[in-house]
Amino acid sequence: MKEPESVTTSERAGQWLGRVWHKVACRERRAIHWLAAKGLPPRVGQLLFFSVKVIVFAVLLYSVLWIALLLVFMVGSAWTARNLDQDQAQPEWRDGMLGFGLYHPDGSRIDPHDPDEDV
C-alpha cells in the first residue's frame, strides 16, 4: 500500500492563490451584476473592470521597471567602486632609502620622517 502523499508548500501556495482568485472573480461578477441592476449594461461593466485590471497591471509594470533600473544602477555602481581601487597603486609599508616607513609607489616617503631620529 502506498503512503499518502504530503502536500508540498508550492501546492499549498497554489491552492491559496486559486482560492483568492476565485473570491476576486466572484466579487467582480457580483459587482458587474450590481452595476447592471443600477442600469449599466453588463458589457460596459465587464469593460470597466477589464480596464481597471489593465491600468493596475500597467502601474505595477512601471513600478517594477524603475525598481529594476535602480537595482541595475546600484549593482553597476558597486561593481565600479570595487574595481576602481584595484587599478591605482596603493602606498605600502617597506624599508626604503629613508628607512622603514610608508612609501608611495613612485618611491617617495609619505609618513612624517625626521632624519635625526634614525641616529
N, C-alpha and C positions, 0 to 999 in steps of 0.2 A: 504494500500500500504506500502511495506517495505521501510525503509530508506536505502539509498545507503551505502554499507559497505565501511568504510575507509581502506585504505591500511596501514598496520602496518609497523613499522620500520624494523622488521625482513623480511617482504615480500619485501620491497624496497631493502634491502641489498641483498636478494636472487636474485632479478631481476637484480641488478647491477652486481653481480658475474656471473650470466648467460650470460649477455652481454659481460663481459670481457672474459669469457671462449670461447664464440663464436668467438670473434675477434681473440683470440690467435689461435684457431683451424683453422680459415680461413687463417691467416698468415702462419701457419705451412703448410697447404695444398699448398698455393702459393709457399712457399719455396721448397717444395718437387717437385712441377711441374717445378720450375726454375732449380733445380738440374737435373731433368730428361731431360730438354731441353739442358743442358750442357753435357749430355751423361751418367749420373749416373742412374742406374736402380731405378725405384720407390721404390722397396722393400728395397734397400740399404738406400735410403733417409729416409724411414719410420724407419728403424732400427737405423739410425743415430740420428734422433730426439727422438726416444724412449730411446736410451742410454743417451742422454743429460738429459732427464727428470729423469731417474733413478739416474744419478750422482748428479743432483741438489737436488733430494729428499734425497739421502744419506748424502749429506753435511748438509742439513737442520736438518736431524735427529741427526747427530753427534753433531751439534752445540746445539741443544735442550738438548741432553744428558748432555753435560758439563754445560749448564746453570742450568739444574735441579740438578745436583750434587753440584754445587756451592750454589744453594738455600738451599738444604738439609744441607750442611755443615754450612751455616750461621745460619739457624734455630737451628740446633743442638748446635752450639757454644753459641748462645744467651740463649738457654734453660739451658745449663750447667753453664754459667756465672750467670744466675739468681738464680739457685738452689745452687750454690757453697757457696754463702754468708749466706744462711739460716742455714747451718749445723754448722757454727762456732759461738761460743758465742761472743756477742758484749759487749764492755765496756759500762757502764751505769752511769748516774749521780745519786748519792744517798748519804745518810747520813750514813757514816761508822764509824769505830773505830777512824780514824784520822780526823773526821769532814766531812762536806759536800764536795764532790768532785767527780772526775771521777775515778771509780773503775773498775779494771779488774775482770772477773768472779771468779778468784781464791781468791779475797779479798784484793789484793794489790792496793794501790792508784797509779794512773798513772800521774795525773797532778802534777805540782810542788807544794810542800807543805812546808810551813815554820811554824814549831810548835810555834814560838814566836808570830805569828800574831793572834793566837787563843785567846790570853790572853786579 
